[in-house]
């Protein structure tokens, strides 16, 4: 797969974070905003930065956004502008549009005018915080379109010293252990970044859990929830 490109419209906190994260991942990133100060602050950290108002069709065509594999409409509170920009991107043939929404109705309108996907960062963050309160030992959680979830959870002390075969997660909980993350010597307890762990992929039946291990589990969302409630 060739190098991908992404256009980000709107450099508030949400748009800026997406742009910088994509750049760190090695994508070609074009950012667009009508505030010259925001463009100046980020121009050396992305592939290209354009100061223009893409609610104007000519400016949109000249911006380079239409050549991007993905366009993210990250415009903040101005719902009228976000809807107009999404509609113009779709009209002029943008390949794939992801747009920031502020409500269910806003999301519905964005889908209607051309967004393939909408995101509400405040809503998603609220859900994430609630999940962290409910299950503080969970390091990460991903929901799949199949209805399954992949969850990283700190191994409870009652599991330490037992083998994967002895735990028998598939029969007891209808969950599969797809990896074990084992903290490297010297890593700080609060450091949960990838550099802090070695990963045992597809653990063998005889692999034994150690204190500090993180289990990577996959299964139906209901079964994951039941397990976390134990």
TORLUM-581408 format. One record per residue: residue in three letters; x negated, y negated, z negated of N, C-alpha, C in turn. Coordinates in steps of 0.2 Angstrom, whole numbers, padded with zeros to 4 digits, always signed. Last residue first. Layout:
residues N
ALAXYZXYZXYZ
...
//
This chain:
residues 230
UNK+0084+0046-0186+0082+0052-0191+0078+0049-0196
UNK+0086+0037-0176+0090+0036-0182+0088+0041-0187
UNK+0078+0042-0165+0076+0036-0169+0080+0035-0175
UNK+0086+0052-0161+0080+0054-0164+0077+0048-0168
UNK+0097+0045-0156+0098+0050-0161+0092+0051-0165
UNK+0091+0038-0145+0094+0034-0151+0095+0039-0157
UNK+0087+0049-0137+0082+0044-0140+0085+0041-0146
UNK+0100+0053-0134+0096+0058-0138+0090+0054-0141
UNK+0105+0043-0126+0109+0045-0132+0104+0049-0137
UNK+0096+0043-0115+0096+0037-0120+0100+0039-0126
UNK+0087+0058-0112+0093+0054-0111+0093+0048-0117
UNK+0069+0056-0112+0075+0059-0113+0081+0055-0112
UNK+0052+0056-0117+0057+0054-0112+0063+0059-0113
UNK+0039+0048-0127+0045+0053-0126+0049+0051-0120
UNK+0024+0047-0133+0027+0045-0128+0033+0050-0126
UNK+0018+0044-0150+0022+0049-0145+0025+0045-0139
UNK+0003+0040-0157+0010+0037-0154+0012+0042-0149
UNK-0006+0043-0172-0004+0045-0165+0003+0041-0163
UNK-0008+0041-0185-0009+0035-0181-0007+0037-0174
UNK-0014+0057-0188-0012+0051-0191-0013+0045-0187
UNK-0011+0069-0175-0015+0066-0180-0012+0059-0182
UNK-0005+0084-0168-0004+0077-0170-0008+0075-0175
UNK-0013+0095-0158-0010+0094-0164-0010+0086-0165
UNK-0010+0106-0144-0012+0100-0146-0009+0098-0153
UNK-0004+0118-0139-0009+0118-0145-0011+0112-0147
UNK+0003+0114-0128+0006+0117-0133+0002+0117-0140
UNK-0005+0099-0121-0004+0106-0121+0000+0108-0128
UNK+0003+0083-0115-0001+0087-0120+0000+0095-0119
UNK+0002+0074-0103+0005+0080-0103+0002+0085-0108
UNK-0013+0065-0108-0007+0066-0104-0004+0073-0103
UNK-0018+0056-0121-0018+0063-0119-0012+0064-0115
UNK-0028+0042-0121-0021+0045-0119-0022+0052-0117
UNK-0034+0031-0134-0035+0036-0129-0029+0039-0127
UNK-0032+0013-0137-0030+0020-0138-0033+0025-0132
UNK-0034+0000-0136-0035+0003-0143-0034+0010-0143
UNK-0032-0004-0123-0039-0003-0125-0040+0000-0132
UNK-0018-0007-0123-0021-0001-0120-0028+0001-0122
UNK-0013-0014-0140-0015-0014-0133-0018-0008-0130
UNK-0011-0015-0153-0007-0010-0149-0008-0010-0142
UNK-0018-0018-0168-0019-0018-0161-0016-0013-0157
UNK-0016-0016-0181-0011-0020-0178-0012-0021-0170
UNK-0027-0008-0184-0021-0005-0185-0015-0009-0181
UNK-0041-0009-0173-0037-0012-0178-0030-0009-0178
UNK-0053+0004-0169-0047+0000-0167-0043-0002-0173
UNK-0062+0013-0174-0063+0006-0175-0058+0002-0172
UNK-0058+0026-0163-0061+0024-0169-0063+0017-0169
UNK-0042+0024-0155-0049+0025-0154-0052+0023-0161
UNK-0026+0033-0157-0030+0027-0158-0038+0028-0158
UNK-0018+0041-0144-0022+0042-0150-0027+0036-0151
UNK-0003+0045-0137-0008+0039-0138-0012+0040-0144
UNK+0002+0058-0128+0001+0056-0135-0005+0050-0134
UNK+0016+0061-0116+0009+0059-0118+0009+0058-0125
UNK+0028+0067-0116+0024+0067-0109+0017+0064-0110
UNK+0039+0077-0124+0033+0073-0125+0029+0073-0119
UNK+0056+0076-0121+0050+0079-0119+0044+0074-0121
UNK+0071+0081-0130+0066+0076-0128+0060+0079-0126
UNK+0080+0088-0138+0081+0087-0131+0077+0081-0128
UNK+0077+0091-0151+0080+0084-0149+0081+0083-0142
UNK+0074+0105-0151+0077+0101-0157+0080+0095-0155
UNK+0069+0108-0138+0074+0112-0141+0078+0108-0147
UNK+0059+0098-0136+0064+0100-0131+0070+0103-0134
UNK+0050+0099-0148+0055+0093-0146+0060+0094-0141
UNK+0042+0107-0155+0048+0110-0151+0053+0104-0150
UNK+0032+0108-0165+0037+0103-0165+0043+0104-0161
UNK+0024+0119-0161+0027+0119-0167+0033+0114-0168
UNK+0019+0113-0149+0023+0119-0149+0027+0120-0155
UNK+0011+0103-0154+0017+0101-0150+0021+0107-0149
UNK+0007+0106-0172+0006+0106-0164+0012+0104-0160
UNK+0004+0095-0186+0008+0100-0182+0007+0100-0175
UNK-0002+0084-0191-0005+0091-0193-0001+0096-0189
UNK+0013+0074-0193+0005+0075-0193+0003+0081-0195
UNK+0026+0073-0195+0024+0077-0189+0016+0078-0189
UNK+0028+0065-0206+0030+0072-0207+0028+0077-0201
UNK+0024+0053-0203+0019+0057-0206+0021+0064-0207
UNK+0029+0050-0185+0030+0050-0193+0026+0054-0196
UNK+0021+0041-0173+0022+0048-0176+0023+0047-0183
UNK+0029+0028-0165+0024+0030-0170+0026+0037-0173
UNK+0034+0029-0148+0036+0028-0155+0030+0031-0160
UNK+0039+0024-0133+0033+0025-0137+0035+0024-0144
UNK+0051+0030-0121+0050+0027-0128+0043+0029-0131
UNK+0061+0030-0108+0054+0032-0110+0053+0027-0116
UNK+0078+0036-0105+0073+0031-0108+0066+0034-0109
UNK+0090+0039-0092+0085+0041-0097+0081+0035-0099
UNK+0098+0034-0082+0101+0035-0089+0096+0037-0094
UNK+0091+0032-0070+0094+0039-0071+0098+0039-0078
UNK+0084+0020-0071+0091+0020-0068+0095+0027-0068
UNK+0077+0019-0088+0077+0021-0081+0084+0021-0078
UNK+0070+0008-0099+0076+0011-0097+0076+0013-0090
UNK+0057+0009-0111+0059+0007-0104+0065+0011-0102
UNK+0048+0002-0124+0054+0006-0122+0056+0004-0115
UNK+0036+0003-0137+0038+0001-0131+0044+0005-0129
UNK+0035+0006-0151+0030+0001-0148+0032-0001-0141
UNK+0044+0008-0165+0044+0009-0158+0039+0004-0155
UNK+0046+0006-0178+0040+0010-0176+0040+0011-0169
UNK+0058-0001-0180+0051-0005-0180+0045+0000-0178
UNK+0072-0001-0175+0067+0005-0174+0060+0001-0174
UNK+0080-0012-0177+0083-0006-0178+0077+0000-0179
UNK+0071-0022-0174+0073-0022-0181+0076-0015-0182
UNK+0069-0019-0160+0063-0019-0165+0065-0019-0172
UNK+0082-0022-0156+0079-0015-0155+0073-0014-0160
UNK+0082-0036-0157+0087-0031-0161+0084-0024-0161
UNK+0072-0039-0148+0071-0041-0155+0076-0036-0160
UNK+0078-0035-0136+0072-0032-0138+0071-0033-0146
UNK+0090-0043-0136+0090-0036-0136+0084-0033-0139
UNK+0083-0056-0134+0088-0054-0140+0089-0047-0141
UNK+0077-0054-0122+0073-0055-0128+0077-0053-0134
UNK+0088-0054-0114+0084-0048-0114+0079-0048-0121
UNK+0093-0067-0116+0097-0061-0117+0093-0055-0118
UNK+0082-0074-0111+0085-0075-0118+0089-0069-0120
UNK+0081-0070-0098+0076-0069-0102+0078-0069-0110
UNK+0090-0062-0087+0092-0067-0092+0087-0066-0098
UNK+0089-0059-0070+0087-0058-0076+0089-0064-0081
UNK+0096-0051-0055+0095-0056-0059+0093-0054-0066
UNK+0092-0045-0038+0092-0044-0046+0092-0051-0049
UNK+0095-0050-0026+0095-0043-0027+0095-0041-0034
UNK+0104-0065-0022+0099-0062-0027+0100-0054-0027
UNK+0115-0070-0014+0109-0067-0011+0104-0064-0015
UNK+0127-0075-0018+0123-0079-0013+0117-0076-0011
UNK+0130-0065-0027+0135-0066-0022+0131-0070-0016
UNK+0121-0066-0037+0121-0060-0033+0125-0061-0027
UNK+0124-0079-0042+0117-0078-0039+0117-0071-0035
UNK+0137-0076-0047+0136-0081-0042+0129-0079-0038
UNK+0133-0067-0058+0138-0065-0052+0137-0069-0046
UNK+0125-0075-0066+0122-0070-0063+0127-0067-0057
UNK+0135-0085-0070+0129-0087-0066+0126-0081-0062
UNK+0143-0076-0078+0146-0079-0072+0140-0081-0067
UNK+0134-0072-0088+0136-0067-0083+0139-0070-0077
UNK+0120-0084-0088+0126-0081-0091+0129-0076-0086
UNK+0108-0088-0083+0110-0090-0089+0116-0088-0092
UNK+0096-0080-0073+0103-0081-0074+0103-0084-0081
UNK+0083-0080-0060+0085-0081-0067+0092-0083-0068
UNK+0082-0068-0047+0084-0075-0050+0085-0075-0057
UNK+0073-0062-0034+0075-0061-0041+0076-0068-0044
UNK+0074-0056-0017+0075-0062-0022+0077-0059-0029
UNK+0066-0052-0003+0069-0049-0009+0069-0055-0014
UNK+0063-0059+0009+0064-0052+0009+0068-0049+0003
UNK+0072-0072+0017+0068-0070+0011+0069-0063+0010
UNK+0080-0078+0027+0077-0072+0028+0072-0070+0023
UNK+0087-0090+0025+0082-0090+0030+0077-0084+0030
UNK+0097-0086+0016+0099-0089+0023+0093-0088+0028
UNK+0090-0084+0005+0093-0078+0008+0095-0080+0015
UNK+0086-0097+0002+0081-0091+0003+0084-0085+0007
UNK+0098-0103+0000+0094-0105+0005+0088-0100+0007
UNK+0103-0096-0012+0106-0096-0006+0102-0098+0000
UNK+0093-0100-0021+0094-0093-0019+0097-0092-0013
UNK+0095-0114-0021+0088-0111-0019+0089-0104-0017
UNK+0108-0114-0026+0106-0117-0020+0100-0114-0017
UNK+0106-0109-0039+0111-0106-0034+0109-0108-0027
UNK+0097-0118-0045+0095-0111-0044+0099-0107-0039
UNK+0104-0130-0044+0098-0129-0040+0096-0122-0039
UNK+0114-0127-0053+0116-0129-0046+0110-0128-0042
UNK+0108-0125-0065+0111-0119-0062+0112-0121-0055
UNK+0095-0130-0073+0099-0133-0068+0102-0127-0063
UNK+0087-0124-0083+0094-0125-0085+0098-0128-0079
UNK+0075-0117-0072+0078-0117-0079+0085-0118-0080
UNK+0070-0106-0060+0072-0112-0061+0076-0112-0068
UNK+0064-0095-0054+0064-0096-0061+0066-0102-0063
UNK+0066-0084-0042+0069-0091-0043+0070-0092-0051
UNK+0054-0076-0034+0057-0076-0040+0060-0084-0041
UNK+0053-0066-0020+0053-0073-0022+0057-0072-0029
UNK+0041-0055-0012+0047-0056-0017+0047-0063-0019
UNK+0033-0056-0001+0037-0050-0002+0042-0051-0006
UNK+0033-0072+0008+0032-0068+0002+0036-0062+0002
UNK+0037-0081+0018+0032-0075+0019+0031-0071+0014
UNK+0045-0090+0012+0048-0085+0016+0043-0080+0018
UNK+0036-0099+0006+0039-0094+0002+0042-0089+0006
UNK+0030-0109+0013+0027-0103+0013+0031-0097+0009
UNK+0036-0122+0015+0032-0120+0008+0028-0114+0009
UNK+0044-0124+0025+0037-0126+0026+0032-0124+0020
UNK+0056-0121+0021+0053-0117+0027+0046-0118+0027
UNK+0058-0130+0011+0058-0123+0010+0055-0119+0015
UNK+0059-0142+0018+0053-0141+0013+0053-0133+0011
UNK+0070-0140+0025+0064-0141+0029+0058-0139+0024
UNK+0080-0139+0015+0079-0133+0019+0072-0134+0023
UNK+0078-0143-0002+0078-0146+0005+0076-0141+0010
UNK+0075-0137-0013+0083-0137-0011+0084-0141-0005
UNK+0062-0137-0015+0064-0132-0010+0072-0132-0010
UNK+0052-0150-0016+0058-0149-0018+0062-0144-0013
UNK+0034-0147-0021+0039-0149-0016+0046-0148-0019
UNK+0018-0143-0022+0023-0148-0025+0028-0150-0020
UNK+0012-0127-0023+0015-0132-0018+0019-0136-0022
UNK-0002-0117-0024+0003-0121-0028+0005-0126-0023
UNK-0009-0100-0022-0007-0107-0019-0002-0110-0023
UNK-0014-0091-0031-0017-0091-0024-0015-0098-0021
UNK-0018-0097-0048-0014-0093-0043-0017-0094-0036
UNK-0026-0105-0055-0025-0099-0058-0021-0094-0053
UNK-0027-0118-0051-0033-0115-0050-0032-0107-0053
UNK-0014-0123-0053-0016-0122-0046-0022-0118-0046
UNK-0008-0127-0065-0008-0120-0064-0012-0118-0057
UNK-0008-0141-0067-0010-0137-0072-0011-0129-0071
UNK-0002-0145-0055-0009-0147-0056-0012-0142-0062
UNK+0011-0142-0057+0007-0139-0051+0000-0140-0053
UNK+0015-0150-0067+0015-0143-0068+0011-0139-0063
UNK+0013-0162-0061+0009-0161-0067+0009-0153-0068
UNK+0023-0163-0051+0015-0163-0049+0011-0161-0055
UNK+0037-0154-0050+0033-0158-0055+0026-0158-0053
UNK+0043-0146-0041+0043-0153-0039+0040-0157-0044
UNK+0035-0130-0037+0039-0134-0042+0038-0142-0039
UNK+0029-0114-0033+0032-0120-0031+0036-0124-0036
UNK+0016-0103-0031+0020-0106-0035+0023-0113-0032
UNK+0011-0088-0025+0012-0094-0022+0017-0097-0027
UNK-0001-0075-0027+0005-0079-0030+0005-0086-0027
UNK-0005-0059-0023-0006-0066-0021+0001-0070-0023
UNK-0009-0049-0038-0005-0051-0032-0007-0058-0030
UNK-0016-0045-0049-0020-0045-0043-0015-0046-0037
UNK-0012-0047-0062-0011-0040-0059-0014-0039-0052
UNK-0014-0060-0063-0018-0056-0067-0018-0049-0064
UNK-0003-0064-0056-0010-0066-0053-0015-0061-0057
UNK+0007-0060-0064+0007-0057-0057+0000-0059-0054
UNK+0005-0069-0075+0005-0061-0076+0004-0058-0069
UNK+0007-0081-0069+0001-0080-0072+0000-0072-0073
UNK+0021-0080-0065+0016-0082-0061+0009-0080-0063
UNK+0027-0078-0078+0028-0073-0072+0022-0074-0067
UNK+0024-0090-0085+0022-0083-0087+0022-0078-0082
UNK+0031-0099-0077+0023-0099-0077+0021-0093-0080
UNK+0044-0096-0078+0041-0095-0072+0034-0095-0072
UNK+0046-0098-0092+0047-0091-0089+0044-0091-0083
UNK+0042-0111-0094+0039-0106-0098+0040-0099-0095
UNK+0044-0118-0077+0045-0118-0085+0041-0113-0088
UNK+0042-0119-0063+0036-0118-0068+0038-0120-0075
UNK+0049-0114-0049+0051-0116-0056+0045-0114-0061
UNK+0047-0100-0040+0050-0106-0039+0052-0109-0046
UNK+0035-0090-0033+0038-0091-0040+0041-0099-0039
UNK+0032-0076-0022+0033-0083-0023+0037-0085-0029
UNK+0020-0064-0020+0026-0066-0023+0026-0074-0023
UNK+0013-0050-0011+0013-0057-0012+0020-0059-0016
UNK+0001-0036-0011+0008-0039-0011+0008-0046-0013
UNK-0010-0027-0001-0009-0032-0006-0002-0035-0006
UNK-0003-0011+0004-0007-0017+0005-0006-0022-0001
UNK-0004+0006+0000+0000+0000+0000-0004-0006+0000
//
